[in-house]
Structures are given as structure tokens and as C-alpha cells.
Amino acid sequence: MTEKEQTRRRFLQIAGIGTAASLAGASSSLGQVRGSAARRAGQRRFKLGLASYTLRKFNLDETLAMTKRVGLKYIAFKSFHLPLDSTPAQIQAVVAKVKEAGLILYGGGVISMKKQDQVHNAFDYAKAAGMKVIIGVPAPELLPLVNKKVKQYDIKVAIHNHGPKDKIYPTPASAYERIKDLDKRIGLCNDIGHTQRAGVDPSVSGEKYADRLLDVHIKDVSAAAAEGHGVEIGRGVIDIPKFLKMLIEIKYSGIVSFEYEKDADDPLAGLAESVGYVRGVLAAIS
């Protein structure tokens, strides 16, 4: 067994402690686990969530149920689960379902903004749903309009990088250069899979542009190259412990959303494994 495999196993074992204690009825052990969890929560400011693109093949009710099943509370909707052309009444009905499920709808995206009317619609959509952040891809020439809308609506815009094939925003650096002089509520959604595929260390990128890091899509990939594809977190090439330590050190206070793109027809097992791995890492680095 390689060193990385041993480390991965240790993280997964730690992640399972709370469940094991509960199933065994070991109240004292469970109390210790809860105490440790409270101490860890005090060390990190960010929360774990889900980018609903993960569950793009499933309807809204199924998506909410699976999000709860893997223990995540925060969710950002892709248009599969809340269409961009929804009426205010339709949006409110979906928001009510989210609240009833005990979840928090914190954002929407990824939302493409290639025309002015798409910018206006994105902000109206986000406001109607009570979203705090739009994870988006605005055309560079529309950034002045985005800057104006951010000031008007007080809704953040996190620009999402899409890796080597993206001619505009392949990396966080490429987005940062375009928005560095704009309102600080315009920032970055660092998709660490695409960042790694572009040959950039997500931890280095995250630290360098910490002042504009507004959202994170956490995932793992098979290779640090354009042909890399999504895998369960911990099975790929991204140094996840290094990345999470960096988030703690820069005092990142946003959401870290899982975007598990593998196994679209049956993603629950891989998503659960990924969530467990990250929780194990957070427990181990405490």
C-alpha cells in the first residue's frame, strides 16, 4: 500500500468515527467526537455544501433528499433544479421546499452571462431566491454592468474558471486579472479540479487570490492535465489536505461545495465517499 493510500484510509477511518460510535451506542465516545467536532468548527470558518450540478440527472425532491443524506446543509442550484426563467412564484415555491428540507439555498450557478439581459435576469433570479452569491461566467465586456448590479443588489458574483479549454477564464488568475479593480463583491469561484487540470496548484492559487475567494467547488481529478477527469475525492492527484489547510489559514469564510461530476446516473456512493474523505481530512488536520 502506498503512502497516499495509507493516508486516505486514515482520513476515511476518522470520518467514520461519529457514525460508528452512534451505531454502537457508545455515548461517552460520541460525546468526545462531538467535542472534537466543536473544536474543529472553531478553527475553520467555512461550511460544506453541494453544487447541485452533481445531481443533474435527478429532480428537485431527489436532490434535496440526497443532499441531506450525505450530511450537507448548504446548496447552490444549477438551473436543472431552479430554471433561470422561473417566475417569482415558482422561485418562492422552490425556496419553500428547500427550507422545509432544512437546507439553505446560498447561491446559484454556474450561470452564463453573455448578454446584458442575462446579467439583469441573473440578479433578479438570485434576489427572488434570496441567494447570497451568483456563481457565474460573465463576458468580459459585461463586467462594468456586473459591477453596477453588484452595488445595486448587494449580491456577490464568483467567477468560475473552467480549465484548459476555457478561452476566457481557464484559471482563477485569468479571472482575477479582469476583476481586481472592480467591487470586491466580484470575486472567484475556484473550481479546484479545473484549476489543477490547467496545471495550477489550487492551494497556491487559493492563497494568492485569497482576498477575492468567494466560493469553492471541491473535487478531485485523475490527472493534472486537460485530459484529467473527475474521480472520488482522495483517489486523484489533488492534494486535498494541503488545500483545506490553506483555507483554514486564510480564514476563508464561504462555502466549500462538492461538485462530483463522475457517475451522473448514480453519483450518491461517490459523493458520500468524497464528503467522508473531506470530513476525515478536517478531523485529522485539527
MOWOLIN-V619198 format. One record per residue. N is the residue number from 1. RES is the residue in one small letter. SS is DSSP state (2 for helix, 1 for strand, 0 for the rest). Layout:
n=N res=RES ss=SS
n=N res=RES ss=SS
This chain:
n=1 res=m ss=0
n=2 res=t ss=0
n=3 res=e ss=2
n=4 res=k ss=2
n=5 res=e ss=2
n=6 res=q ss=2
n=7 res=t ss=2
n=8 res=r ss=2
n=9 res=r ss=2
n=10 res=r ss=2
n=11 res=f ss=2
n=12 res=l ss=2
n=13 res=q ss=2
n=14 res=i ss=2
n=15 res=a ss=2
n=16 res=g ss=0
n=17 res=i ss=2
n=18 res=g ss=2
n=19 res=t ss=2
n=20 res=a ss=2
n=21 res=a ss=2
n=22 res=s ss=2
n=23 res=l ss=2
n=24 res=a ss=2
n=25 res=g ss=0
n=26 res=a ss=0
n=27 res=s ss=2
n=28 res=s ss=2
n=29 res=s ss=2
n=30 res=l ss=2
n=31 res=g ss=2
n=32 res=q ss=2
n=33 res=v ss=2
n=34 res=r ss=2
n=35 res=g ss=2
n=36 res=s ss=2
n=37 res=a ss=2
n=38 res=a ss=2
n=39 res=r ss=2
n=40 res=r ss=2
n=41 res=a ss=2
n=42 res=g ss=2
n=43 res=q ss=2
n=44 res=r ss=0
n=45 res=r ss=0
n=46 res=f ss=0
n=47 res=k ss=1
n=48 res=l ss=1
n=49 res=g ss=1
n=50 res=l ss=1
n=51 res=a ss=1
n=52 res=s ss=2
n=53 res=y ss=2
n=54 res=t ss=2
n=55 res=l ss=2
n=56 res=r ss=0
n=57 res=k ss=0
n=58 res=f ss=0
n=59 res=n ss=0
n=60 res=l ss=2
n=61 res=d ss=2
n=62 res=e ss=2
n=63 res=t ss=2
n=64 res=l ss=2
n=65 res=a ss=2
n=66 res=m ss=2
n=67 res=t ss=2
n=68 res=k ss=2
n=69 res=r ss=2
n=70 res=v ss=0
n=71 res=g ss=0
n=72 res=l ss=0
n=73 res=k ss=0
n=74 res=y ss=1
n=75 res=i ss=1
n=76 res=a ss=1
n=77 res=f ss=1
n=78 res=k ss=0
n=79 res=s ss=0
n=80 res=f ss=0
n=81 res=h ss=0
n=82 res=l ss=0
n=83 res=p ss=0
n=84 res=l ss=0
n=85 res=d ss=0
n=86 res=s ss=0
n=87 res=t ss=0
n=88 res=p ss=2
n=89 res=a ss=2
n=90 res=q ss=2
n=91 res=i ss=2
n=92 res=q ss=2
n=93 res=a ss=2
n=94 res=v ss=2
n=95 res=v ss=2
n=96 res=a ss=2
n=97 res=k ss=2
n=98 res=v ss=2
n=99 res=k ss=2
n=100 res=e ss=2
n=101 res=a ss=0
n=102 res=g ss=0
n=103 res=l ss=0
n=104 res=i ss=1
n=105 res=l ss=1
n=106 res=y ss=1
n=107 res=g ss=1
n=108 res=g ss=1
n=109 res=g ss=1
n=110 res=v ss=1
n=111 res=i ss=1
n=112 res=s ss=1
n=113 res=m ss=1
n=114 res=k ss=0
n=115 res=k ss=0
n=116 res=q ss=2
n=117 res=d ss=2
n=118 res=q ss=2
n=119 res=v ss=2
n=120 res=h ss=2
n=121 res=n ss=2
n=122 res=a ss=2
n=123 res=f ss=2
n=124 res=d ss=2
n=125 res=y ss=2
n=126 res=a ss=2
n=127 res=k ss=2
n=128 res=a ss=2
n=129 res=a ss=2
n=130 res=g ss=0
n=131 res=m ss=0
n=132 res=k ss=0
n=133 res=v ss=1
n=134 res=i ss=1
n=135 res=i ss=1
n=136 res=g ss=1
n=137 res=v ss=1
n=138 res=p ss=1
n=139 res=a ss=0
n=140 res=p ss=2
n=141 res=e ss=2
n=142 res=l ss=2
n=143 res=l ss=2
n=144 res=p ss=2
n=145 res=l ss=2
n=146 res=v ss=2
n=147 res=n ss=2
n=148 res=k ss=2
n=149 res=k ss=2
n=150 res=v ss=2
n=151 res=k ss=2
n=152 res=q ss=2
n=153 res=y ss=2
n=154 res=d ss=0
n=155 res=i ss=0
n=156 res=k ss=1
n=157 res=v ss=1
n=158 res=a ss=1
n=159 res=i ss=1
n=160 res=h ss=1
n=161 res=n ss=0
n=162 res=h ss=0
n=163 res=g ss=0
n=164 res=p ss=0
n=165 res=k ss=0
n=166 res=d ss=0
n=167 res=k ss=0
n=168 res=i ss=0
n=169 res=y ss=0
n=170 res=p ss=0
n=171 res=t ss=0
n=172 res=p ss=2
n=173 res=a ss=2
n=174 res=s ss=2
n=175 res=a ss=2
n=176 res=y ss=2
n=177 res=e ss=2
n=178 res=r ss=2
n=179 res=i ss=2
n=180 res=k ss=0
n=181 res=d ss=0
n=182 res=l ss=0
n=183 res=d ss=0
n=184 res=k ss=0
n=185 res=r ss=0
n=186 res=i ss=1
n=187 res=g ss=1
n=188 res=l ss=1
n=189 res=c ss=1
n=190 res=n ss=1
n=191 res=d ss=1
n=192 res=i ss=2
n=193 res=g ss=2
n=194 res=h ss=2
n=195 res=t ss=2
n=196 res=q ss=2
n=197 res=r ss=2
n=198 res=a ss=0
n=199 res=g ss=0
n=200 res=v ss=0
n=201 res=d ss=0
n=202 res=p ss=2
n=203 res=s ss=2
n=204 res=v ss=2
n=205 res=s ss=2
n=206 res=g ss=2
n=207 res=e ss=2
n=208 res=k ss=2
n=209 res=y ss=0
n=210 res=a ss=2
n=211 res=d ss=2
n=212 res=r ss=2
n=213 res=l ss=1
n=214 res=l ss=1
n=215 res=d ss=1
n=216 res=v ss=1
n=217 res=h ss=1
n=218 res=i ss=1
n=219 res=k ss=0
n=220 res=d ss=1
n=221 res=v ss=1
n=222 res=s ss=0
n=223 res=a ss=0
n=224 res=a ss=0
n=225 res=a ss=0
n=226 res=a ss=0
n=227 res=e ss=0
n=228 res=g ss=0
n=229 res=h ss=0
n=230 res=g ss=1
n=231 res=v ss=1
n=232 res=e ss=0
n=233 res=i ss=0
n=234 res=g ss=0
n=235 res=r ss=0
n=236 res=g ss=0
n=237 res=v ss=0
n=238 res=i ss=0
n=239 res=d ss=0
n=240 res=i ss=2
n=241 res=p ss=2
n=242 res=k ss=2
n=243 res=f ss=2
n=244 res=l ss=2
n=245 res=k ss=2
n=246 res=m ss=2
n=247 res=l ss=2
n=248 res=i ss=2
n=249 res=e ss=2
n=250 res=i ss=0
n=251 res=k ss=0
n=252 res=y ss=0
n=253 res=s ss=0
n=254 res=g ss=0
n=255 res=i ss=1
n=256 res=v ss=1
n=257 res=s ss=1
n=258 res=f ss=1
n=259 res=e ss=0
n=260 res=y ss=0
n=261 res=e ss=0
n=262 res=k ss=0
n=263 res=d ss=0
n=264 res=a ss=0
n=265 res=d ss=0
n=266 res=d ss=0
n=267 res=p ss=0
n=268 res=l ss=2
n=269 res=a ss=2
n=270 res=g ss=2
n=271 res=l ss=2
n=272 res=a ss=2
n=273 res=e ss=2
n=274 res=s ss=2
n=275 res=v ss=2
n=276 res=g ss=2
n=277 res=y ss=2
n=278 res=v ss=2
n=279 res=r ss=2
n=280 res=g ss=2
n=281 res=v ss=2
n=282 res=l ss=2
n=283 res=a ss=2
n=284 res=a ss=2
n=285 res=i ss=0
n=286 res=s ss=0
